[in-house]
Amino acid sequence: MSATTESIVTGARRGSPGPRAYGRRRPRSDFRVALLFIAPALIGLVVFYIVPTIRGVYLSFTDYSILGEPTWVGGKNYAALVKDPLFWNSLAVTAEYVIINIVVQTVIAVGLGLLMNHIAKSTLVRGMLLMPYLVANVIAAMVWFWLLDYNLGIVNDIISSLGMPRIAFFGDSFWAIPTQAIINTWRNMGYTSLLIFAGLQAIPDTVYEAARIDGAGPVTTFRKITLPLLRPVLALVLVLTVTGSFQIFDTVAVTTQGGPVNATRVIQYYIYQVAFGQQEFGYGSAIAVVLFVILGVIAFAQMKLLRGNQSDLG
């Protein structure tokens, strides 16, 4: 036996790889491939979100006009913000809008989700519910602005034909914010109801069968089974709804422009007026930073209180 053959046989007895094992390629890591695919989204996140956020935080500590260079003023903008009655008014108006929008939209979305899960099985019906969400905010606002017009709107024509006085939906301080909230609810309830429907689909039928065997009625089943098992989805829906509601801008911009008498001057529109109308980008950035902190705290509190990352199905 030659020396080479003897070494191969000895290596095989000891459990070492044979000649073919030396030519085997090492498994290729998927990290580089994954990084290549997520690179466009990552670049967009950095360029359009992270960098502007950092710059906005910096500008909030400066006195800055687009015609000059930023001048560091420390916490002067935040001190002025605390004493600004228009800021507190915009925060109160936004809070009213958010509360109306959350309550109405969530209740309607849960109802539509239940209907889709038990009655409306057609994909066409589900698609029709989603259609308003596909309409741009500006277009939806203009359509409803015409429909609810005091003199020419078909809604007021119907109200007048029933013998009731016409309503200035956008011109009355009492109706202005609820009207804005209802428009937003009409546009987003289809998308929200589809999220609820997806959560309902994840609940096993065996749970409902056990409830029926135990004699539970529809109301008890909904309260004791459906709502607890929908908690993670409801937490997600509430976070999305609250965040989106605080960012309302375009509907107000094309209808009331903050009026009448600041009744619809939501915080996003106030930021726009301060920054681009008054050329006070530093002060506008300070308001935006405060809004960012408020949204972060609310989202964190919602996820913790509703235990959005946990499910009773486990």
C-alpha positions as a printed NumPy array, in Angstrom:
array([[  0.   ,   0.   ,   0.   ],
       [  1.394,   3.414,  -0.947],
       [  1.855,   6.249,   1.528],
       [ -0.985,   8.289,  -0.003],
       [ -3.468,   5.411,   0.113],
       [ -2.455,   4.592,   3.665],
       [ -3.03 ,   8.218,   4.812],
       [ -6.518,   8.282,   3.249],
       [ -7.488,   5.   ,   4.906],
       [ -6.108,   6.153,   8.266],
       [ -7.973,   9.466,   8.002],
       [-11.249,   7.668,   7.194],
       [-10.846,   5.444,  10.258],
       [-10.346,   8.482,  12.486],
       [-13.468,  10.172,  11.158],
       [-11.66 ,  12.848,   9.164],
       [-13.171,  13.887,   5.796],
       [-12.053,  12.055,   2.671],
       [-10.703,  13.606,  -0.498],
       [-14.159,  14.702,  -1.753],
       [-14.876,  16.654,   1.433],
       [-12.012,  19.022,   0.742],
       [-13.743,  20.261,  -2.39 ],
       [-17.106,  20.939,  -0.671],
       [-18.081,  24.623,  -0.663],
       [-19.008,  26.347,   2.573],
       [-22.682,  27.361,   2.89 ],
       [-23.247,  30.895,   1.65 ],
       [-24.678,  33.397,   4.11 ],
       [-28.001,  35.052,   3.153],
       [-27.166,  38.239,   5.019],
       [-25.601,  40.001,   2.022],
       [-28.475,  39.022,  -0.245],
       [-31.034,  40.197,   2.32 ],
       [-29.112,  43.447,   2.791],
       [-29.223,  44.022,  -0.969],
       [-32.999,  43.647,  -1.061],
       [-33.683,  45.906,   1.931],
       [-31.154,  48.539,   0.814],
       [-33.688,  50.69 ,  -1.164],
       [-36.138,  50.801,   1.759],
       [-33.3  ,  51.401,   4.216],
       [-31.931,  54.273,   2.132],
       [-35.412,  55.793,   1.897],
       [-35.865,  55.454,   5.663],
       [-32.579,  57.199,   6.368],
       [-32.938,  59.953,   3.748],
       [-36.628,  60.787,   4.158],
       [-37.268,  59.981,   7.832],
       [-34.241,  59.687,  10.091],
       [-32.181,  62.586,   8.677],
       [-35.168,  65.021,   8.547],
       [-36.128,  64.001,  12.088],
       [-32.635,  64.729,  13.418],
       [-32.519,  68.026,  11.524],
       [-35.98 ,  68.95 ,  12.812],
       [-34.894,  68.35 ,  16.409],
       [-31.852,  70.554,  15.821],
       [-33.917,  73.336,  14.206],
       [-36.308,  73.304,  17.169],
       [-33.488,  74.838,  19.228],
       [-32.796,  77.565,  16.675],
       [-34.299,  80.728,  15.25 ],
       [-34.458,  79.873,  11.573],
       [-35.942,  81.443,   8.491],
       [-35.502,  79.937,   5.056],
       [-33.787,  83.147,   3.963],
       [-31.043,  82.932,   6.593],
       [-28.904,  80.609,   8.65 ],
       [-30.117,  78.9  ,  11.846],
       [-29.26 ,  80.772,  15.027],
       [-29.018,  78.736,  18.234],
       [-31.503,  79.953,  20.864],
       [-31.601,  76.942,  23.192],
       [-35.   ,  76.224,  24.745],
       [-36.513,  79.589,  23.801],
       [-38.935,  78.026,  21.3  ],
       [-40.205,  75.518,  23.841],
       [-40.637,  78.244,  26.471],
       [-42.672,  80.304,  23.999],
       [-44.685,  77.226,  23.086],
       [-45.849,  76.754,  26.677],
       [-47.268,  80.315,  26.673],
       [-48.799,  80.088,  23.181],
       [-52.626,  79.984,  23.382],
       [-52.919,  78.975,  19.717],
       [-50.771,  75.906,  20.367],
       [-52.972,  74.779,  23.249],
       [-56.069,  75.51 ,  21.195],
       [-54.733,  73.422,  18.313],
       [-53.9  ,  70.6  ,  20.718],
       [-57.427,  70.688,  22.191],
       [-59.02 ,  70.775,  18.728],
       [-56.864,  67.853,  17.603],
       [-57.759,  65.884,  20.744],
       [-61.471,  66.415,  20.035],
       [-60.989,  65.261,  16.469],
       [-59.006,  62.194,  17.564],
       [-61.578,  61.116,  20.157],
       [-64.51 ,  61.389,  17.74 ],
       [-62.587,  59.644,  14.989],
       [-61.388,  56.779,  17.198],
       [-64.782,  56.047,  18.739],
       [-66.817,  56.247,  15.54 ],
       [-64.299,  54.538,  13.274],
       [-63.516,  51.673,  15.669],
       [-67.174,  50.901,  16.375],
       [-68.092,  50.945,  12.685],
       [-64.988,  48.937,  11.72 ],
       [-65.75 ,  46.208,  14.272],
       [-69.344,  46.035,  13.04 ],
       [-68.286,  45.814,   9.397],
       [-65.645,  43.231,  10.259],
       [-68.252,  41.047,  11.944],
       [-70.586,  41.426,   8.968],
       [-67.823,  40.442,   6.545],
       [-66.931,  37.454,   8.688],
       [-70.471,  36.092,   9.046],
       [-72.618,  37.54 ,   6.239],
       [-70.767,  39.328,   3.435],
       [-68.672,  36.495,   2.012],
       [-68.287,  38.071,  -1.421],
       [-64.873,  39.418,  -2.379],
       [-66.648,  42.13 ,  -4.397],
       [-68.364,  43.473,  -1.275],
       [-65.084,  43.523,   0.625],
       [-63.416,  45.33 ,  -2.255],
       [-66.172,  47.943,  -2.347],
       [-65.625,  48.64 ,   1.341],
       [-61.966,  49.345,   0.602],
       [-62.648,  51.724,  -2.311],
       [-62.951,  54.945,  -0.231],
       [-59.498,  54.24 ,   1.213],
       [-58.071,  54.336,  -2.295],
       [-59.372,  57.869,  -2.834],
       [-56.879,  60.64 ,  -2.098],
       [-57.601,  62.702,   1.002],
       [-57.843,  65.938,  -0.974],
       [-60.365,  64.486,  -3.433],
       [-62.471,  62.968,  -0.642],
       [-62.445,  66.292,   1.223],
       [-63.522,  68.25 ,  -1.86 ],
       [-66.33 ,  65.813,  -2.68 ],
       [-67.747,  66.039,   0.829],
       [-67.206,  69.788,   0.861],
       [-69.565,  70.053,  -2.11 ],
       [-72.03 ,  67.474,  -0.766],
       [-72.284,  69.281,   2.586],
       [-72.354,  72.814,   1.195],
       [-74.852,  75.018,   3.022],
       [-76.602,  76.345,  -0.087],
       [-75.918,  73.834,  -2.869],
       [-75.085,  70.584,  -1.074],
       [-77.396,  67.627,  -1.622],
       [-77.229,  66.728,   2.082],
       [-78.651,  70.109,   3.089],
       [-81.252,  69.84 ,   0.323],
       [-82.442,  66.587,   1.879],
       [-82.441,  68.142,   5.366],
       [-84.417,  71.124,   4.084],
       [-86.924,  68.878,   2.299],
       [-87.613,  67.149,   5.615],
       [-88.597,  70.483,   7.14 ],
       [-85.44 ,  70.93 ,   9.225],
       [-83.097,  73.943,   9.116],
       [-79.959,  73.715,   7.012],
       [-76.671,  73.005,   8.804],
       [-73.414,  74.854,   8.163],
       [-71.272,  71.75 ,   8.488],
       [-68.024,  73.58 ,   7.75 ],
       [-69.072,  77.07 ,   8.828],
       [-70.344,  76.332,  12.329],
       [-67.768,  75.911,  15.102],
       [-69.925,  73.202,  16.692],
       [-70.171,  71.053,  13.559],
       [-66.795,  71.719,  11.904],
       [-64.591,  69.204,  13.744],
       [-67.207,  66.393,  13.911],
       [-67.707,  66.829,  10.166],
       [-63.969,  66.512,   9.536],
       [-63.891,  63.385,  11.717],
       [-66.831,  61.784,   9.876],
       [-65.142,  62.407,   6.511],
       [-61.992,  60.713,   7.752],
       [-64.061,  57.836,   9.173],
       [-65.812,  57.337,   5.818],
       [-62.481,  57.161,   4.022],
       [-60.635,  54.84 ,   6.424],
       [-63.301,  52.556,   7.862],
       [-62.966,  50.041,   4.994],
       [-59.257,  49.54 ,   5.613],
       [-59.753,  49.354,   9.374],
       [-62.607,  46.855,   9.008],
       [-60.388,  44.635,   6.836],
       [-57.815,  44.564,   9.647],
       [-60.57 ,  43.557,  12.071],
       [-61.795,  40.948,   9.592],
       [-58.278,  39.476,   9.337],
       [-58.165,  39.216,  13.135],
       [-61.552,  37.47 ,  13.195],
       [-60.353,  34.969,  10.606],
       [-57.503,  33.987,  12.931],
       [-59.889,  32.954,  15.729],
       [-60.49 ,  29.157,  15.572],
       [-64.08 ,  27.989,  15.009],
       [-63.611,  25.422,  17.78 ],
       [-63.664,  28.233,  20.341],
       [-67.094,  29.379,  19.163],
       [-68.344,  25.786,  19.002],
       [-67.337,  25.255,  22.629],
       [-69.138,  28.466,  23.591],
       [-72.316,  27.34 ,  21.827],
       [-72.174,  23.984,  23.597],
       [-71.891,  25.806,  26.934],
       [-75.007,  27.813,  26.019],
       [-73.343,  31.211,  25.452],
       [-75.431,  33.688,  23.476],
       [-74.17 ,  36.068,  20.747],
       [-73.617,  38.98 ,  23.13 ],
       [-71.747,  36.861,  25.679],
       [-69.671,  35.237,  22.93 ],
       [-68.716,  38.629,  21.522],
       [-67.85 ,  40.05 ,  24.939],
       [-66.084,  37.026,  26.411],
       [-64.427,  35.5  ,  23.337],
       [-64.291,  37.78 ,  20.293],
       [-63.096,  40.987,  21.949],
       [-60.371,  39.367,  24.115],
       [-59.013,  37.377,  21.168],
       [-59.114,  40.488,  18.966],
       [-57.003,  42.463,  21.44 ],
       [-53.717,  42.406,  19.434],
       [-55.512,  43.523,  16.268],
       [-57.49 ,  46.174,  18.132],
       [-54.259,  47.478,  19.646],
       [-52.751,  47.802,  16.167],
       [-55.917,  49.476,  14.851],
       [-55.958,  51.977,  17.711],
       [-52.285,  52.856,  17.26 ],
       [-52.775,  53.401,  13.517],
       [-55.987,  55.359,  14.044],
       [-54.591,  57.626,  16.742],
       [-51.368,  58.287,  14.833],
       [-53.236,  58.991,  11.605],
       [-55.776,  61.204,  13.361],
       [-53.101,  63.387,  14.934],
       [-51.635,  63.906,  11.454],
       [-54.823,  65.26 ,   9.903],
       [-53.939,  68.149,   7.595],
       [-55.134,  67.954,   4.   ],
       [-58.858,  67.718,   4.787],
       [-58.647,  70.89 ,   6.878],
       [-56.417,  72.63 ,   4.337],
       [-58.859,  72.26 ,   1.425],
       [-62.083,  72.915,   3.357],
       [-61.945,  75.229,   6.377],
       [-58.281,  76.388,   6.544],
       [-58.467,  76.295,  10.341],
       [-61.752,  78.205,  10.641],
       [-64.239,  79.215,  11.696],
       [-62.432,  81.149,  14.448],
       [-59.733,  78.48 ,  14.981],
       [-62.385,  75.774,  15.433],
       [-60.516,  73.423,  13.055],
       [-56.944,  74.669,  13.487],
       [-55.5  ,  71.218,  14.199],
       [-51.88 ,  70.936,  15.282],
       [-50.575,  69.834,  11.877],
       [-52.204,  72.818,  10.188],
       [-50.825,  75.109,  12.887],
       [-47.321,  73.766,  12.23 ],
       [-47.807,  74.508,   8.529],
       [-48.995,  78.061,   9.245],
       [-46.104,  78.804,  11.607],
       [-43.374,  77.298,   9.443],
       [-44.462,  78.193,   5.912],
       [-46.858,  81.052,   6.558],
       [-44.866,  82.982,   9.16 ],
       [-41.412,  81.661,   8.126],
       [-40.663,  80.557,  11.707],
       [-39.164,  77.171,  10.982],
       [-37.491,  76.866,  14.362],
       [-40.732,  77.385,  16.268],
       [-42.614,  75.123,  13.856],
       [-39.983,  72.413,  14.383],
       [-40.435,  72.718,  18.162],
       [-44.182,  72.083,  17.789],
       [-43.439,  69.117,  15.509],
       [-41.027,  67.636,  18.067],
       [-43.658,  67.964,  20.809],
       [-46.175,  66.211,  18.541],
       [-43.635,  63.456,  17.857],
       [-43.124,  62.891,  21.58 ],
       [-46.879,  62.872,  22.232],
       [-47.477,  60.258,  19.533],
       [-44.608,  58.099,  20.822],
       [-45.92 ,  58.171,  24.387],
       [-49.503,  57.424,  23.306],
       [-48.453,  54.526,  21.054],
       [-46.271,  53.036,  23.782],
       [-49.029,  53.377,  26.381],
       [-51.584,  51.783,  24.062],
       [-49.4  ,  48.771,  23.331],
       [-48.605,  48.294,  27.019],
       [-52.144,  48.748,  28.35 ],
       [-53.747,  46.631,  25.619],
       [-50.904,  44.079,  25.65 ],
       [-50.77 ,  44.284,  21.86 ],
       [-47.839,  41.882,  21.601],
       [-49.678,  39.083,  23.437],
       [-52.551,  36.853,  22.408],
       [-54.979,  34.781,  24.436],
       [-54.904,  32.104,  21.724],
       [-51.634,  30.776,  23.131]])
